[in-house]
């Protein structure tokens, strides 16, 4: 069963807000066996909405719209959907009026007659209760296609999806099982990986697909399968995962299973009862920010030194002026001193330190833009590696963050070996 998500709002098209609704809806639909065939963003324009509904009906079984359900004149979705269904009669739901009054009373806001418009729905709509806002959701049938209209406010949309839409879809349709297995790899590009596992990919059955999802310094290999027997499907996917693991075991760091690398590193640090600190130059705190985005990071992350300037490196981390003069601030030696001092000052098991040229200029160094040194200090020593992440600036910073966590993860995965994994 396929679905299309249509987001309505000029604010999305002009980049004023980011469409997070579609991502969330797609994830939730996938969990119950509904595949998202297409995501469409359109203007608050009647003809545009009518065309989108007509075209979506030809493609999918379920059409979900978000946005345009407010009480003001620019919110035209409800009237336009009614026109699409040739529905000229609107029904006012008293329970919705009372719900809106109760919401306004809680925030000491006066109820105005214009708010009653929210409680008026096309007669062909099935009313979907919105516990968190004033605009109800709507469920329509047209032959074998379902149309669902939801408010665009994310927490309202999510409440309606969880409490009304997803249970209703599961009740009314026989859904297949959809399952994914994602392999996390680091250190090689998608082209090289594709060459290495070509035989596996060529022999995949038609109901299993392989996708390459590259980002800075890493590639996720996602196997997606659809079937009517969950156990059989899971077994088939695991068999393919095992085949891929046997071929590229040297670059695999594990299955994603909902974990980002920062979550995985955090889990490993907690498991091993280890602590971490960072010292950042070119990344300006991005590594620390990534680490603390994980709930519970205070268990293992003790702090960070942001030493963006040469003076900060000397005053905060005791990097010697002689080292800087001999090797420049972008050097193996400076990264090593940064990591060592950070670990000592914050009394942690591990310390990551980075220094490099993010660009566009190179300042007081002989290293080109893109050159980065990453150091990892442990109780047994300091390992420093040089990279050239190229350009532009954003790419250099992002790859530095990812590579730093990758290096730490490899160290944590050694299972108490005494030498670095290189």
Residue pairs with C-beta under 8 A, 6 or more apart in sequence:
1 33
1 34
1 35
1 61
1 62
1 173
1 175
1 176
2 34
2 35
2 36
2 37
2 59
2 60
2 61
2 62
3 29
3 34
3 35
3 36
3 37
3 60
3 61
3 62
3 63
3 64
4 36
4 37
4 38
4 39
4 40
4 56
4 59
4 60
4 62
4 63
4 64
5 21
5 22
5 25
5 26
5 36
5 38
5 39
5 40
5 64
5 65
5 66
6 39
6 40
6 41
6 42
6 52
6 53
6 56
6 63
6 64
6 65
6 66
7 19
7 21
7 22
7 39
7 40
7 41
7 42
7 65
7 66
7 67
7 152
8 41
8 42
8 43
8 44
8 49
8 65
8 66
8 67
8 68
8 77
8 152
9 17
9 41
9 43
9 44
9 67
9 68
9 152
10 43
10 44
11 17
12 18
12 19
12 41
12 67
13 41
13 42
13 43
19 41
20 154
21 66
21 152
21 154
21 157
22 39
22 66
24 154
24 157
24 158
25 36
25 64
25 66
25 157
25 161
26 36
26 39
28 161
28 162
28 166
29 35
29 36
29 62
29 166
29 169
30 36
30 178
30 180
31 178
32 166
32 169
32 170
32 175
33 175
33 176
33 177
33 178
34 62
34 169
34 175
34 178
35 178
35 226
37 59
37 60
38 56
38 59
38 60
40 52
40 56
42 48
42 49
42 52
44 67
44 68
44 74
44 75
44 76
45 76
46 76
46 79
46 80
46 83
49 68
49 76
49 77
49 80
49 81
49 84
50 80
50 83
50 84
53 63
53 81
53 84
53 147
54 84
56 63
57 63
57 142
57 145
60 145
61 144
61 145
61 146
61 173
62 145
62 146
62 148
62 169
63 145
63 146
63 147
63 148
64 148
64 150
64 165
65 77
65 81
65 147
65 148
65 149
65 150
66 149
66 150
66 151
66 152
66 157
67 77
67 151
67 152
68 74
68 75
68 76
68 77
68 78
68 152
69 75
69 77
69 78
69 118
69 135
69 149
69 150
69 151
69 152
70 118
70 135
70 151
71 114
71 115
71 117
71 118
71 134
77 149
78 121
78 122
78 138
78 149
81 122
81 125
81 138
81 140
81 147
81 149
82 88
82 90
82 122
82 124
85 122
85 124
85 140
85 142
87 122
87 123
87 124
87 125
89 122
89 123
90 120
90 121
90 122
90 123
91 120
91 121
91 122
91 123
92 116
92 119
92 120
93 119
93 120
93 121
93 127
93 136
94 119
96 118
96 119
96 127
96 136
97 115
97 116
97 119
99 129
99 134
100 111
100 115
100 116
100 118
100 119
100 134
101 111
103 133
103 134
104 110
104 111
104 115
105 111
115 134
118 134
118 135
118 136
119 136
121 127
121 136
121 138
122 138
122 140
124 140
125 138
125 139
125 140
125 149
126 138
126 139
126 140
127 136
127 137
127 138
128 136
128 137
128 138
128 139
128 148
128 150
128 160
128 164
128 165
129 136
129 137
129 160
129 163
129 164
130 136
130 137
130 151
130 156
130 159
130 160
131 159
131 163
132 155
132 156
132 159
133 151
133 153
133 156
133 159
135 151
135 156
137 148
137 149
137 150
137 151
137 160
137 164
137 165
138 147
138 148
138 149
139 146
139 147
139 148
139 165
139 168
140 146
140 147
140 148
140 149
141 147
146 169
146 172
148 165
150 156
150 157
150 160
150 161
150 165
151 157
151 160
169 175
176 226
176 227
176 228
177 226
177 227
177 228
177 229
177 230
177 233
178 224
178 225
178 226
179 224
179 225
179 230
179 233
179 234
179 237
180 222
180 223
180 224
180 225
180 237
181 222
181 223
181 237
181 238
181 240
181 241
181 255
182 213
182 220
182 221
182 222
182 223
182 255
182 256
182 257
183 220
183 221
183 222
183 223
183 241
183 244
183 245
183 252
183 254
183 255
183 256
184 218
184 220
184 252
184 253
184 254
184 255
184 256
184 261
185 193
185 218
185 219
185 220
185 221
185 248
185 251
185 252
185 253
186 217
186 218
186 219
186 251
186 253
186 402
186 406
187 217
187 251
187 406
188 219
188 248
188 251
189 214
189 219
190 212
190 214
190 219
193 212
193 219
193 221
193 248
193 251
194 201
194 212
196 247
196 248
197 221
197 244
197 247
197 248
200 210
200 240
200 243
200 244
200 247
201 210
204 210
204 240
205 236
207 225
207 226
207 227
207 233
208 223
208 224
208 225
208 236
208 237
208 240
209 223
209 224
209 225
210 221
210 222
210 223
210 224
211 221
211 222
211 224
212 219
212 220
212 221
213 219
213 220
213 221
213 222
214 220
215 402
216 395
216 398
216 399
216 401
216 402
217 399
217 402
217 403
217 406
218 261
218 402
218 406
220 256
221 244
223 237
223 240
223 241
225 233
225 236
225 237
226 233
227 233
227 236
241 255
245 252
253 261
253 264
253 406
253 409
253 410
253 413
254 264
259 267
261 402
261 405
261 406
261 409
262 290
262 291
262 293
262 294
262 405
263 294
264 409
265 291
265 405
265 408
265 409
265 412
266 291
266 294
266 296
266 297
266 299
266 300
266 301
268 274
268 409
268 412
268 413
269 275
269 276
269 299
269 300
269 350
269 412
270 296
270 299
270 300
272 412
274 300
274 349
274 350
274 412
275 300
275 301
275 302
275 347
275 348
275 349
275 350
276 291
276 300
276 301
276 302
276 348
276 349
276 350
276 351
276 352
276 408
277 301
277 302
277 303
277 304
277 305
277 342
277 343
277 345
277 346
277 348
277 350
277 351
277 352
278 287
278 288
278 291
278 303
278 304
278 305
278 342
278 351
278 352
278 353
278 354
278 404
279 304
279 305
279 307
279 317
279 338
279 339
279 341
279 342
279 351
279 352
279 353
279 354
280 286
280 287
280 288
280 304
280 305
280 306
280 307
280 308
280 353
280 354
281 307
281 308
281 313
281 329
281 338
281 354
281 355
281 356
282 308
282 354
282 355
282 356
282 357
282 358
282 372
282 396
282 397
282 400
283 354
283 397
283 400
283 401
284 306
284 308
284 397
285 304
285 306
286 397
286 398
286 400
286 401
287 304
287 352
287 354
287 400
287 401
287 404
287 405
288 301
288 303
288 304
288 306
290 401
290 405
291 297
291 301
291 405
292 298
292 301
302 346
302 347
302 348
303 346
305 312
305 316
305 317
305 338
305 342
305 345
306 312
307 313
307 316
307 317
307 319
307 338
310 324
310 329
310 364
313 319
313 324
313 329
313 334
313 338
313 355
314 320
314 321
314 324
317 337
317 338
317 341
317 342
317 345
318 337
318 341
319 334
319 337
319 338
319 341
320 337
323 331
323 333
323 334
323 337
324 334
326 333
327 333
327 334
328 334
328 364
328 365
328 366
328 367
329 355
329 363
329 364
329 365
330 355
330 356
330 357
330 362
330 365
330 367
330 371
330 372
330 373
331 355
331 365
331 367
331 373
332 373
332 375
332 384
332 386
334 355
334 373
335 353
335 354
335 355
335 373
335 374
335 375
335 384
336 353
336 375
336 377
336 382
336 384
338 353
338 355
338 375
339 351
339 352
339 353
339 375
339 376
339 377
339 382
339 384
340 351
340 377
340 382
342 348
342 351
342 353
342 377
343 349
343 350
343 351
343 377
343 378
349 378
349 379
350 376
350 377
350 378
350 408
350 411
351 375
351 376
351 377
352 374
352 375
352 376
352 377
352 404
352 407
352 408
353 374
353 375
353 377
354 372
354 373
354 374
354 375
354 400
354 404
355 372
355 373
356 367
356 370
356 371
356 372
356 373
356 387
356 389
356 396
356 400
357 363
357 365
357 367
357 368
357 369
357 370
357 371
357 372
357 396
358 369
358 393
358 396
358 397
358 400
359 369
359 370
359 391
359 392
359 393
359 396
360 369
360 391
360 392
360 393
361 369
362 368
362 369
368 388
369 391
369 396
370 388
370 389
370 390
370 391
370 396
371 386
371 387
371 388
372 386
372 387
372 388
372 389
372 396
372 399
372 400
372 403
373 384
373 385
373 386
373 387
374 384
374 385
374 387
374 400
374 403
374 404
374 407
375 382
375 383
375 384
376 382
376 383
376 384
376 404
376 407
376 408
376 411
376 420
378 411
380 418
383 407
383 411
383 420
383 422
385 407
387 399
387 400
387 403
389 395
389 396
389 399
389 400
390 396
410 421
411 420
411 421
413 421
414 420
414 421
